[in-house]
Amino acid sequence: MGNNKKPGNKSRRDFLSLFISADKKTAPAEMVKMLTADGKLVEVDKAVLDELTKKQKATNQQIFDWMKNPSKENS
């Protein structure tokens, strides 16, 4: 076991960080600008947005069953 404090010796962390930083440089995320409910402009990663649009949306009947609605109690 040698001395890892020498300037010529690089640690495993330094070696692995080369691969991580290379991935970040080669694939810049495509960002989409959107407005929040309170009117703020935010940038969202397009990959995240695409994943959310693939999810199945609730039907009107599912929403009606979930809500506490006075007309639902009478029927």
PyMOL Python script that loads the backbone (N, CA, C, O; Angstrom):
from pymol import cmd

cmd.read_pdbstr("""\
ATOM      1  N   MET A   1       0.845  -1.166   0.000  1.00  0.00           N
ATOM      2  CA  MET A   1       0.000   0.000   0.000  1.00  0.00           C
ATOM      3  C   MET A   1       0.891   1.229   0.000  1.00  0.00           C
ATOM      4  O   MET A   1       1.676   1.440   0.924  1.00  0.00           O
ATOM      5  N   GLY A   2       0.766   2.017  -1.017  1.00  0.00           N
ATOM      6  CA  GLY A   2       1.595   3.196  -1.147  1.00  0.00           C
ATOM      7  C   GLY A   2       0.952   4.413  -0.531  1.00  0.00           C
ATOM      8  O   GLY A   2      -0.162   4.369  -0.009  1.00  0.00           O
ATOM      9  N   ASN A   3       1.671   5.471  -0.607  1.00  0.00           N
ATOM     10  CA  ASN A   3       1.190   6.745  -0.097  1.00  0.00           C
ATOM     11  C   ASN A   3       0.377   7.427  -1.197  1.00  0.00           C
ATOM     12  O   ASN A   3       0.914   7.750  -2.256  1.00  0.00           O
ATOM     13  N   ASN A   4      -0.905   7.645  -0.950  1.00  0.00           N
ATOM     14  CA  ASN A   4      -1.786   8.259  -1.942  1.00  0.00           C
ATOM     15  C   ASN A   4      -1.712   9.785  -1.946  1.00  0.00           C
ATOM     16  O   ASN A   4      -2.391  10.426  -2.748  1.00  0.00           O
ATOM     17  N   LYS A   5      -0.923  10.364  -1.090  1.00  0.00           N
ATOM     18  CA  LYS A   5      -0.840  11.807  -0.975  1.00  0.00           C
ATOM     19  C   LYS A   5       0.136  12.427  -1.955  1.00  0.00           C
ATOM     20  O   LYS A   5       0.206  13.653  -2.040  1.00  0.00           O
ATOM     21  N   LYS A   6       0.899  11.627  -2.705  1.00  0.00           N
ATOM     22  CA  LYS A   6       1.863  12.166  -3.661  1.00  0.00           C
ATOM     23  C   LYS A   6       1.129  12.855  -4.804  1.00  0.00           C
ATOM     24  O   LYS A   6       0.056  12.405  -5.206  1.00  0.00           O
ATOM     25  N   PRO A   7       1.699  13.953  -5.341  1.00  0.00           N
ATOM     26  CA  PRO A   7       1.025  14.672  -6.412  1.00  0.00           C
ATOM     27  C   PRO A   7       0.855  13.851  -7.689  1.00  0.00           C
ATOM     28  O   PRO A   7      -0.080  14.106  -8.448  1.00  0.00           O
ATOM     29  N   GLY A   8       1.725  12.876  -7.950  1.00  0.00           N
ATOM     30  CA  GLY A   8       1.630  12.069  -9.157  1.00  0.00           C
ATOM     31  C   GLY A   8       0.537  11.014  -9.084  1.00  0.00           C
ATOM     32  O   GLY A   8       0.069  10.545 -10.122  1.00  0.00           O
ATOM     33  N   ASN A   9       0.123  10.631  -7.886  1.00  0.00           N
ATOM     34  CA  ASN A   9      -0.902   9.592  -7.721  1.00  0.00           C
ATOM     35  C   ASN A   9      -2.294  10.209  -7.776  1.00  0.00           C
ATOM     36  O   ASN A   9      -2.592  11.180  -7.081  1.00  0.00           O
ATOM     37  N   LYS A  10      -3.126   9.628  -8.607  1.00  0.00           N
ATOM     38  CA  LYS A  10      -4.521  10.073  -8.674  1.00  0.00           C
ATOM     39  C   LYS A  10      -5.394   9.033  -7.982  1.00  0.00           C
ATOM     40  O   LYS A  10      -5.103   7.838  -8.024  1.00  0.00           O
ATOM     41  N   SER A  11      -6.427   9.482  -7.368  1.00  0.00           N
ATOM     42  CA  SER A  11      -7.308   8.563  -6.659  1.00  0.00           C
ATOM     43  C   SER A  11      -8.329   7.966  -7.619  1.00  0.00           C
ATOM     44  O   SER A  11      -8.482   8.422  -8.752  1.00  0.00           O
ATOM     45  N   ARG A  12      -9.014   6.951  -7.148  1.00  0.00           N
ATOM     46  CA  ARG A  12     -10.083   6.346  -7.941  1.00  0.00           C
ATOM     47  C   ARG A  12     -11.188   7.351  -8.205  1.00  0.00           C
ATOM     48  O   ARG A  12     -11.793   7.351  -9.278  1.00  0.00           O
ATOM     49  N   ARG A  13     -11.453   8.210  -7.228  1.00  0.00           N
ATOM     50  CA  ARG A  13     -12.494   9.211  -7.374  1.00  0.00           C
ATOM     51  C   ARG A  13     -12.165  10.164  -8.531  1.00  0.00           C
ATOM     52  O   ARG A  13     -13.047  10.516  -9.314  1.00  0.00           O
ATOM     53  N   ASP A  14     -10.905  10.580  -8.637  1.00  0.00           N
ATOM     54  CA  ASP A  14     -10.492  11.439  -9.747  1.00  0.00           C
ATOM     55  C   ASP A  14     -10.668  10.726 -11.075  1.00  0.00           C
ATOM     56  O   ASP A  14     -11.116  11.322 -12.055  1.00  0.00           O
ATOM     57  N   PHE A  15     -10.311   9.440 -11.106  1.00  0.00           N
ATOM     58  CA  PHE A  15     -10.428   8.653 -12.325  1.00  0.00           C
ATOM     59  C   PHE A  15     -11.889   8.513 -12.755  1.00  0.00           C
ATOM     60  O   PHE A  15     -12.212   8.694 -13.929  1.00  0.00           O
ATOM     61  N   LEU A  16     -12.771   8.191 -11.804  1.00  0.00           N
ATOM     62  CA  LEU A  16     -14.179   8.009 -12.138  1.00  0.00           C
ATOM     63  C   LEU A  16     -14.867   9.330 -12.471  1.00  0.00           C
ATOM     64  O   LEU A  16     -15.820   9.351 -13.250  1.00  0.00           O
ATOM     65  N   SER A  17     -14.401  10.417 -11.897  1.00  0.00           N
ATOM     66  CA  SER A  17     -15.016  11.714 -12.196  1.00  0.00           C
ATOM     67  C   SER A  17     -14.766  12.131 -13.640  1.00  0.00           C
ATOM     68  O   SER A  17     -15.515  12.944 -14.181  1.00  0.00           O
ATOM     69  N   LEU A  18     -13.734  11.592 -14.270  1.00  0.00           N
ATOM     70  CA  LEU A  18     -13.498  11.879 -15.685  1.00  0.00           C
ATOM     71  C   LEU A  18     -14.649  11.362 -16.544  1.00  0.00           C
ATOM     72  O   LEU A  18     -15.053  12.018 -17.504  1.00  0.00           O
ATOM     73  N   PHE A  19     -15.174  10.192 -16.203  1.00  0.00           N
ATOM     74  CA  PHE A  19     -16.278   9.619 -16.966  1.00  0.00           C
ATOM     75  C   PHE A  19     -17.576  10.366 -16.712  1.00  0.00           C
ATOM     76  O   PHE A  19     -18.364  10.572 -17.635  1.00  0.00           O
ATOM     77  N   ILE A  20     -17.802  10.768 -15.488  1.00  0.00           N
ATOM     78  CA  ILE A  20     -19.028  11.489 -15.151  1.00  0.00           C
ATOM     79  C   ILE A  20     -19.047  12.852 -15.823  1.00  0.00           C
ATOM     80  O   ILE A  20     -20.071  13.257 -16.373  1.00  0.00           O
ATOM     81  N   SER A  21     -17.943  13.555 -15.787  1.00  0.00           N
ATOM     82  CA  SER A  21     -17.901  14.881 -16.409  1.00  0.00           C
ATOM     83  C   SER A  21     -17.991  14.767 -17.930  1.00  0.00           C
ATOM     84  O   SER A  21     -18.514  15.671 -18.581  1.00  0.00           O
ATOM     85  N   ALA A  22     -17.490  13.674 -18.506  1.00  0.00           N
ATOM     86  CA  ALA A  22     -17.577  13.479 -19.954  1.00  0.00           C
ATOM     87  C   ALA A  22     -19.030  13.271 -20.373  1.00  0.00           C
ATOM     88  O   ALA A  22     -19.439  13.750 -21.431  1.00  0.00           O
ATOM     89  N   ASP A  23     -19.810  12.568 -19.562  1.00  0.00           N
ATOM     90  CA  ASP A  23     -21.217  12.353 -19.878  1.00  0.00           C
ATOM     91  C   ASP A  23     -21.995  13.662 -19.853  1.00  0.00           C
ATOM     92  O   ASP A  23     -22.876  13.880 -20.685  1.00  0.00           O
ATOM     93  N   LYS A  24     -21.679  14.513 -18.925  1.00  0.00           N
ATOM     94  CA  LYS A  24     -22.382  15.787 -18.813  1.00  0.00           C
ATOM     95  C   LYS A  24     -22.066  16.698 -19.997  1.00  0.00           C
ATOM     96  O   LYS A  24     -22.927  17.458 -20.442  1.00  0.00           O
ATOM     97  N   LYS A  25     -20.855  16.628 -20.499  1.00  0.00           N
ATOM     98  CA  LYS A  25     -20.466  17.493 -21.605  1.00  0.00           C
ATOM     99  C   LYS A  25     -21.065  17.029 -22.923  1.00  0.00           C
ATOM    100  O   LYS A  25     -21.392  17.864 -23.766  1.00  0.00           O
ATOM    101  N   THR A  26     -21.218  15.732 -23.126  1.00  0.00           N
ATOM    102  CA  THR A  26     -21.672  15.215 -24.412  1.00  0.00           C
ATOM    103  C   THR A  26     -23.183  15.278 -24.572  1.00  0.00           C
ATOM    104  O   THR A  26     -23.670  15.329 -25.701  1.00  0.00           O
ATOM    105  N   ALA A  27     -23.928  15.277 -23.503  1.00  0.00           N
ATOM    106  CA  ALA A  27     -25.384  15.249 -23.613  1.00  0.00           C
ATOM    107  C   ALA A  27     -26.023  16.406 -22.856  1.00  0.00           C
ATOM    108  O   ALA A  27     -26.531  16.220 -21.750  1.00  0.00           O
ATOM    109  N   PRO A  28     -26.000  17.597 -23.443  1.00  0.00           N
ATOM    110  CA  PRO A  28     -26.680  18.700 -22.757  1.00  0.00           C
ATOM    111  C   PRO A  28     -28.187  18.481 -22.802  1.00  0.00           C
ATOM    112  O   PRO A  28     -28.737  18.105 -23.836  1.00  0.00           O
ATOM    113  N   ALA A  29     -28.837  18.714 -21.697  1.00  0.00           N
ATOM    114  CA  ALA A  29     -30.278  18.493 -21.613  1.00  0.00           C
ATOM    115  C   ALA A  29     -31.015  19.592 -22.361  1.00  0.00           C
ATOM    116  O   ALA A  29     -30.677  20.771 -22.261  1.00  0.00           O
ATOM    117  N   GLU A  30     -32.029  19.181 -23.113  1.00  0.00           N
ATOM    118  CA  GLU A  30     -32.858  20.153 -23.821  1.00  0.00           C
ATOM    119  C   GLU A  30     -33.908  20.655 -22.841  1.00  0.00           C
ATOM    120  O   GLU A  30     -34.640  19.865 -22.246  1.00  0.00           O
ATOM    121  N   MET A  31     -33.979  21.955 -22.678  1.00  0.00           N
ATOM    122  CA  MET A  31     -34.864  22.554 -21.697  1.00  0.00           C
ATOM    123  C   MET A  31     -36.064  23.196 -22.392  1.00  0.00           C
ATOM    124  O   MET A  31     -35.949  23.713 -23.503  1.00  0.00           O
ATOM    125  N   VAL A  32     -37.218  23.155 -21.720  1.00  0.00           N
ATOM    126  CA  VAL A  32     -38.446  23.748 -22.220  1.00  0.00           C
ATOM    127  C   VAL A  32     -38.900  24.778 -21.199  1.00  0.00           C
ATOM    128  O   VAL A  32     -38.916  24.499 -20.000  1.00  0.00           O
ATOM    129  N   LYS A  33     -39.269  25.966 -21.664  1.00  0.00           N
ATOM    130  CA  LYS A  33     -39.753  27.014 -20.757  1.00  0.00           C
ATOM    131  C   LYS A  33     -41.251  26.833 -20.544  1.00  0.00           C
ATOM    132  O   LYS A  33     -42.009  26.627 -21.492  1.00  0.00           O
ATOM    133  N   MET A  34     -41.664  26.916 -19.270  1.00  0.00           N
ATOM    134  CA  MET A  34     -43.075  26.753 -18.921  1.00  0.00           C
ATOM    135  C   MET A  34     -43.435  27.752 -17.831  1.00  0.00           C
ATOM    136  O   MET A  34     -42.563  28.256 -17.122  1.00  0.00           O
ATOM    137  N   LEU A  35     -44.723  28.031 -17.706  1.00  0.00           N
ATOM    138  CA  LEU A  35     -45.235  28.889 -16.644  1.00  0.00           C
ATOM    139  C   LEU A  35     -45.819  28.045 -15.535  1.00  0.00           C
ATOM    140  O   LEU A  35     -46.521  27.068 -15.799  1.00  0.00           O
ATOM    141  N   THR A  36     -45.537  28.411 -14.297  1.00  0.00           N
ATOM    142  CA  THR A  36     -46.144  27.727 -13.160  1.00  0.00           C
ATOM    143  C   THR A  36     -47.527  28.310 -12.909  1.00  0.00           C
ATOM    144  O   THR A  36     -47.917  29.287 -13.549  1.00  0.00           O
ATOM    145  N   ALA A  37     -48.264  27.718 -11.983  1.00  0.00           N
ATOM    146  CA  ALA A  37     -49.610  28.193 -11.669  1.00  0.00           C
ATOM    147  C   ALA A  37     -49.599  29.610 -11.105  1.00  0.00           C
ATOM    148  O   ALA A  37     -50.563  30.355 -11.282  1.00  0.00           O
ATOM    149  N   ASP A  38     -48.509  29.989 -10.423  1.00  0.00           N
ATOM    150  CA  ASP A  38     -48.434  31.334  -9.856  1.00  0.00           C
ATOM    151  C   ASP A  38     -47.771  32.334 -10.799  1.00  0.00           C
ATOM    152  O   ASP A  38     -47.491  33.460 -10.387  1.00  0.00           O
ATOM    153  N   GLY A  39     -47.510  31.958 -12.057  1.00  0.00           N
ATOM    154  CA  GLY A  39     -47.021  32.888 -13.062  1.00  0.00           C
ATOM    155  C   GLY A  39     -45.513  33.002 -13.181  1.00  0.00           C
ATOM    156  O   GLY A  39     -45.027  33.916 -13.846  1.00  0.00           O
ATOM    157  N   LYS A  40     -44.761  32.115 -12.566  1.00  0.00           N
ATOM    158  CA  LYS A  40     -43.303  32.160 -12.672  1.00  0.00           C
ATOM    159  C   LYS A  40     -42.859  31.368 -13.899  1.00  0.00           C
ATOM    160  O   LYS A  40     -43.439  30.331 -14.222  1.00  0.00           O
ATOM    161  N   LEU A  41     -41.831  31.863 -14.575  1.00  0.00           N
ATOM    162  CA  LEU A  41     -41.261  31.180 -15.728  1.00  0.00           C
ATOM    163  C   LEU A  41     -40.159  30.248 -15.252  1.00  0.00           C
ATOM    164  O   LEU A  41     -39.211  30.682 -14.597  1.00  0.00           O
ATOM    165  N   VAL A  42     -40.284  28.957 -15.584  1.00  0.00           N
ATOM    166  CA  VAL A  42     -39.290  27.963 -15.183  1.00  0.00           C
ATOM    167  C   VAL A  42     -38.855  27.175 -16.405  1.00  0.00           C
ATOM    168  O   VAL A  42     -39.572  27.110 -17.404  1.00  0.00           O
ATOM    169  N   GLU A  43     -37.663  26.571 -16.319  1.00  0.00           N
ATOM    170  CA  GLU A  43     -37.182  25.699 -17.385  1.00  0.00           C
ATOM    171  C   GLU A  43     -37.211  24.261 -16.879  1.00  0.00           C
ATOM    172  O   GLU A  43     -36.718  23.962 -15.791  1.00  0.00           O
ATOM    173  N   VAL A  44     -37.797  23.376 -17.685  1.00  0.00           N
ATOM    174  CA  VAL A  44     -37.962  21.982 -17.320  1.00  0.00           C
ATOM    175  C   VAL A  44     -37.246  21.137 -18.365  1.00  0.00           C
ATOM    176  O   VAL A  44     -37.293  21.449 -19.555  1.00  0.00           O
ATOM    177  N   ASP A  45     -36.584  20.070 -17.929  1.00  0.00           N
ATOM    178  CA  ASP A  45     -35.921  19.153 -18.841  1.00  0.00           C
ATOM    179  C   ASP A  45     -36.977  18.476 -19.717  1.00  0.00           C
ATOM    180  O   ASP A  45     -37.984  17.986 -19.204  1.00  0.00           O
ATOM    181  N   LYS A  46     -36.756  18.446 -21.022  1.00  0.00           N
ATOM    182  CA  LYS A  46     -37.733  17.903 -21.950  1.00  0.00           C
ATOM    183  C   LYS A  46     -37.950  16.416 -21.717  1.00  0.00           C
ATOM    184  O   LYS A  46     -39.060  15.927 -21.926  1.00  0.00           O
ATOM    185  N   ALA A  47     -36.931  15.682 -21.293  1.00  0.00           N
ATOM    186  CA  ALA A  47     -37.072  14.254 -21.021  1.00  0.00           C
ATOM    187  C   ALA A  47     -38.059  14.002 -19.883  1.00  0.00           C
ATOM    188  O   ALA A  47     -38.837  13.049 -19.933  1.00  0.00           O
ATOM    189  N   VAL A  48     -38.029  14.852 -18.863  1.00  0.00           N
ATOM    190  CA  VAL A  48     -38.967  14.717 -17.750  1.00  0.00           C
ATOM    191  C   VAL A  48     -40.382  15.010 -18.226  1.00  0.00           C
ATOM    192  O   VAL A  48     -41.322  14.313 -17.843  1.00  0.00           O
ATOM    193  N   LEU A  49     -40.538  16.016 -19.043  1.00  0.00           N
ATOM    194  CA  LEU A  49     -41.843  16.378 -19.570  1.00  0.00           C
ATOM    195  C   LEU A  49     -42.417  15.263 -20.438  1.00  0.00           C
ATOM    196  O   LEU A  49     -43.611  14.973 -20.362  1.00  0.00           O
ATOM    197  N   ASP A  50     -41.580  14.637 -21.261  1.00  0.00           N
ATOM    198  CA  ASP A  50     -42.030  13.541 -22.110  1.00  0.00           C
ATOM    199  C   ASP A  50     -42.485  12.344 -21.284  1.00  0.00           C
ATOM    200  O   ASP A  50     -43.467  11.690 -21.636  1.00  0.00           O
ATOM    201  N   GLU A  51     -41.785  12.049 -20.189  1.00  0.00           N
ATOM    202  CA  GLU A  51     -42.173  10.938 -19.326  1.00  0.00           C
ATOM    203  C   GLU A  51     -43.529  11.198 -18.672  1.00  0.00           C
ATOM    204  O   GLU A  51     -44.328  10.274 -18.513  1.00  0.00           O
ATOM    205  N   LEU A  52     -43.789  12.439 -18.297  1.00  0.00           N
ATOM    206  CA  LEU A  52     -45.062  12.758 -17.662  1.00  0.00           C
ATOM    207  C   LEU A  52     -46.229  12.669 -18.638  1.00  0.00           C
ATOM    208  O   LEU A  52     -47.334  12.298 -18.242  1.00  0.00           O
ATOM    209  N   THR A  53     -46.006  12.999 -19.897  1.00  0.00           N
ATOM    210  CA  THR A  53     -47.095  12.957 -20.871  1.00  0.00           C
ATOM    211  C   THR A  53     -47.440  11.526 -21.268  1.00  0.00           C
ATOM    212  O   THR A  53     -48.514  11.292 -21.823  1.00  0.00           O
ATOM    213  N   LYS A  54     -46.559  10.562 -21.001  1.00  0.00           N
ATOM    214  CA  LYS A  54     -46.840   9.163 -21.316  1.00  0.00           C
ATOM    215  C   LYS A  54     -47.777   8.509 -20.303  1.00  0.00           C
ATOM    216  O   LYS A  54     -48.380   7.477 -20.596  1.00  0.00           O
ATOM    217  N   LYS A  55     -47.903   9.098 -19.120  1.00  0.00           N
ATOM    218  CA  LYS A  55     -48.734   8.497 -18.079  1.00  0.00           C
ATOM    219  C   LYS A  55     -50.209   8.596 -18.458  1.00  0.00           C
ATOM    220  O   LYS A  55     -50.627   9.521 -19.154  1.00  0.00           O
ATOM    221  N   GLN A  56     -50.985   7.626 -17.986  1.00  0.00           N
ATOM    222  CA  GLN A  56     -52.408   7.597 -18.272  1.00  0.00           C
ATOM    223  C   GLN A  56     -53.126   8.655 -17.440  1.00  0.00           C
ATOM    224  O   GLN A  56     -52.871   8.804 -16.245  1.00  0.00           O
ATOM    225  N   LYS A  57     -54.013   9.373 -18.082  1.00  0.00           N
ATOM    226  CA  LYS A  57     -54.756  10.417 -17.398  1.00  0.00           C
ATOM    227  C   LYS A  57     -56.021   9.850 -16.767  1.00  0.00           C
ATOM    228  O   LYS A  57     -56.555   8.842 -17.229  1.00  0.00           O
ATOM    229  N   ALA A  58     -56.490  10.492 -15.722  1.00  0.00           N
ATOM    230  CA  ALA A  58     -57.693  10.049 -15.029  1.00  0.00           C
ATOM    231  C   ALA A  58     -58.923  10.373 -15.866  1.00  0.00           C
ATOM    232  O   ALA A  58     -58.976  11.395 -16.551  1.00  0.00           O
ATOM    233  N   THR A  59     -59.897   9.494 -15.799  1.00  0.00           N
ATOM    234  CA  THR A  59     -61.156   9.744 -16.507  1.00  0.00           C
ATOM    235  C   THR A  59     -62.047  10.628 -15.641  1.00  0.00           C
ATOM    236  O   THR A  59     -61.800  10.800 -14.447  1.00  0.00           O
ATOM    237  N   ASN A  60     -63.072  11.178 -16.250  1.00  0.00           N
ATOM    238  CA  ASN A  60     -64.010  12.013 -15.505  1.00  0.00           C
ATOM    239  C   ASN A  60     -64.694  11.213 -14.400  1.00  0.00           C
ATOM    240  O   ASN A  60     -64.928  11.738 -13.311  1.00  0.00           O
ATOM    241  N   GLN A  61     -65.016   9.949 -14.668  1.00  0.00           N
ATOM    242  CA  GLN A  61     -65.666   9.105 -13.664  1.00  0.00           C
ATOM    243  C   GLN A  61     -64.731   8.855 -12.482  1.00  0.00           C
ATOM    244  O   GLN A  61     -65.181   8.854 -11.337  1.00  0.00           O
ATOM    245  N   GLN A  62     -63.451   8.644 -12.734  1.00  0.00           N
ATOM    246  CA  GLN A  62     -62.497   8.438 -11.644  1.00  0.00           C
ATOM    247  C   GLN A  62     -62.377   9.695 -10.787  1.00  0.00           C
ATOM    248  O   GLN A  62     -62.292   9.604  -9.562  1.00  0.00           O
ATOM    249  N   ILE A  63     -62.369  10.840 -11.409  1.00  0.00           N
ATOM    250  CA  ILE A  63     -62.298  12.098 -10.662  1.00  0.00           C
ATOM    251  C   ILE A  63     -63.563  12.293  -9.844  1.00  0.00           C
ATOM    252  O   ILE A  63     -63.500  12.707  -8.687  1.00  0.00           O
ATOM    253  N   PHE A  64     -64.720  11.994 -10.443  1.00  0.00           N
ATOM    254  CA  PHE A  64     -65.997  12.139  -9.744  1.00  0.00           C
ATOM    255  C   PHE A  64     -66.050  11.213  -8.530  1.00  0.00           C
ATOM    256  O   PHE A  64     -66.535  11.613  -7.472  1.00  0.00           O
ATOM    257  N   ASP A  65     -65.557   9.974  -8.669  1.00  0.00           N
ATOM    258  CA  ASP A  65     -65.542   9.032  -7.555  1.00  0.00           C
ATOM    259  C   ASP A  65     -64.585   9.487  -6.455  1.00  0.00           C
ATOM    260  O   ASP A  65     -64.823   9.210  -5.279  1.00  0.00           O
ATOM    261  N   TRP A  66     -63.511  10.178  -6.817  1.00  0.00           N
ATOM    262  CA  TRP A  66     -62.510  10.621  -5.860  1.00  0.00           C
ATOM    263  C   TRP A  66     -62.971  11.859  -5.082  1.00  0.00           C
ATOM    264  O   TRP A  66     -62.636  12.021  -3.908  1.00  0.00           O
ATOM    265  N   MET A  67     -63.735  12.725  -5.739  1.00  0.00           N
ATOM    266  CA  MET A  67     -64.140  14.000  -5.138  1.00  0.00           C
ATOM    267  C   MET A  67     -65.171  13.799  -4.040  1.00  0.00           C
ATOM    268  O   MET A  67     -65.918  12.820  -4.030  1.00  0.00           O
ATOM    269  N   LYS A  68     -65.192  14.741  -3.126  1.00  0.00           N
ATOM    270  CA  LYS A  68     -66.298  14.815  -2.159  1.00  0.00           C
ATOM    271  C   LYS A  68     -67.293  15.786  -2.763  1.00  0.00           C
ATOM    272  O   LYS A  68     -67.095  17.000  -2.733  1.00  0.00           O
ATOM    273  N   ASN A  69     -68.358  15.240  -3.307  1.00  0.00           N
ATOM    274  CA  ASN A  69     -69.323  16.043  -4.043  1.00  0.00           C
ATOM    275  C   ASN A  69     -70.699  15.846  -3.442  1.00  0.00           C
ATOM    276  O   ASN A  69     -71.130  14.709  -3.252  1.00  0.00           O
ATOM    277  N   PRO A  70     -71.413  16.951  -3.132  1.00  0.00           N
ATOM    278  CA  PRO A  70     -72.758  16.797  -2.532  1.00  0.00           C
ATOM    279  C   PRO A  70     -73.705  16.033  -3.452  1.00  0.00           C
ATOM    280  O   PRO A  70     -74.539  15.271  -2.961  1.00  0.00           O
ATOM    281  N   SER A  71     -73.607  16.208  -4.758  1.00  0.00           N
ATOM    282  CA  SER A  71     -74.522  15.508  -5.656  1.00  0.00           C
ATOM    283  C   SER A  71     -74.236  14.007  -5.664  1.00  0.00           C
ATOM    284  O   SER A  71     -75.122  13.210  -5.971  1.00  0.00           O
ATOM    285  N   LYS A  72     -73.035  13.626  -5.335  1.00  0.00           N
ATOM    286  CA  LYS A  72     -72.672  12.203  -5.277  1.00  0.00           C
ATOM    287  C   LYS A  72     -73.310  11.533  -4.062  1.00  0.00           C
ATOM    288  O   LYS A  72     -73.675  10.359  -4.116  1.00  0.00           O
ATOM    289  N   GLU A  73     -73.441  12.278  -2.977  1.00  0.00           N
ATOM    290  CA  GLU A  73     -74.021  11.710  -1.740  1.00  0.00           C
ATOM    291  C   GLU A  73     -75.496  11.453  -1.900  1.00  0.00           C
ATOM    292  O   GLU A  73     -76.024  10.537  -1.270  1.00  0.00           O
ATOM    293  N   ASN A  74     -76.192  12.236  -2.728  1.00  0.00           N
ATOM    294  CA  ASN A  74     -77.636  12.073  -2.894  1.00  0.00           C
ATOM    295  C   ASN A  74     -77.972  10.896  -3.802  1.00  0.00           C
ATOM    296  O   ASN A  74     -79.081  10.367  -3.721  1.00  0.00           O
ATOM    297  N   SER A  75     -77.053  10.470  -4.661  1.00  0.00           N
ATOM    298  CA  SER A  75     -77.388   9.386  -5.578  1.00  0.00           C
ATOM    299  C   SER A  75     -77.036   8.030  -5.064  1.00  0.00           C
ATOM    300  O   SER A  75     -77.269   7.031  -5.745  1.00  0.00           O
TER     301      SER A  75
END
""", "prot")
cmd.dss("prot")
cmd.show_as("cartoon", "prot")
cmd.util.cbc("prot")
cmd.orient("prot")
